[in-house]
Amino acid sequence: FLGKERRVARTSGSCVGESKRKIERFSLDKAVEALSVYKDMPRTAYLKVMKTLYKKENRVAFLAMPEDRKIEWMNSIADGSFRDYE
């Protein structure tokens, strides 16, 4: 019986570790790092994109999409056509 509890505890711990890694993968720091590549982005566009990246769903999408889509997505945020659905 004790052996089984220990196994469960280890499994729970590994799940927590996996969750933490997943959270870190989509952290705001990672999104800012990915955004900093675009040095020629105008300041107002940068600030609008940053504001959008505060929402986790937007960060996950941004970090997962290919570069050409990132550029289109950031342009839509900058020109106001992006719709952030709740």
C-alpha positions in Angstrom: 0.0 0.0 0.0 2.8 2.5 0.9 4.6 1.7 -2.3 1.5 2.6 -4.4 1.2 6.0 -2.6 4.7 6.8 -3.4 4.3 6.0 -7.1 1.2 8.2 -7.2 3.1 11.0 -5.5 5.9 10.7 -8.0 3.5 10.7 -10.9 1.8 13.8 -9.5 5.2 15.5 -9.1 6.2 14.7 -12.7 2.8 16.1 -13.9 3.5 19.3 -12.0 7.0 19.5 -13.6 5.5 19.0 -17.0 2.9 21.7 -16.4 5.6 24.1 -15.2 7.7 23.5 -18.3 4.6 24.1 -20.5 3.8 27.4 -18.7 7.5 28.5 -19.1 7.3 27.6 -22.8 4.5 30.2 -23.3 5.7 32.7 -20.7 5.5 36.5 -21.3 9.4 36.5 -21.2 9.5 34.0 -24.1 7.0 36.1 -26.1 9.0 39.3 -25.5 12.1 37.5 -26.5 10.4 36.4 -29.8 9.0 39.8 -30.4 12.4 41.5 -29.9 13.6 40.0 -33.2 11.5 42.5 -35.0 13.8 45.6 -34.6 12.2 47.7 -37.3 8.7 47.5 -35.8 7.3 51.0 -35.0 7.0 51.8 -31.3 3.2 52.1 -31.3 2.8 48.7 -33.1 5.3 47.1 -30.6 3.2 48.4 -27.7 -0.1 47.2 -29.2 1.4 43.7 -29.8 2.9 43.7 -26.2 -0.5 44.5 -24.8 -2.1 41.7 -26.8 0.6 39.2 -25.6 -0.4 39.7 -22.0 -3.3 37.3 -22.7 -2.0 33.7 -22.5 -4.0 32.5 -25.4 -2.5 35.1 -27.6 1.0 34.2 -26.4 0.5 30.6 -27.1 -0.7 31.3 -30.7 2.1 33.8 -31.3 4.8 31.5 -30.1 3.5 28.6 -32.1 2.9 30.2 -35.5 5.4 30.5 -38.3 7.2 33.7 -38.9 5.2 34.8 -41.9 2.0 34.4 -39.9 3.5 36.3 -37.0 4.2 39.3 -39.2 0.6 39.2 -40.6 -0.8 38.8 -37.1 1.3 41.7 -35.7 0.3 43.9 -38.6 -3.4 43.2 -37.9 -2.9 44.2 -34.3 -1.0 47.4 -35.4 -3.7 48.4 -37.9 -6.6 47.6 -35.5 -8.2 44.8 -37.5 -7.2 42.1 -35.0 -10.2 40.8 -33.1 -9.4 39.4 -29.7 -12.3 37.0 -29.0 -13.2 36.3 -25.4 
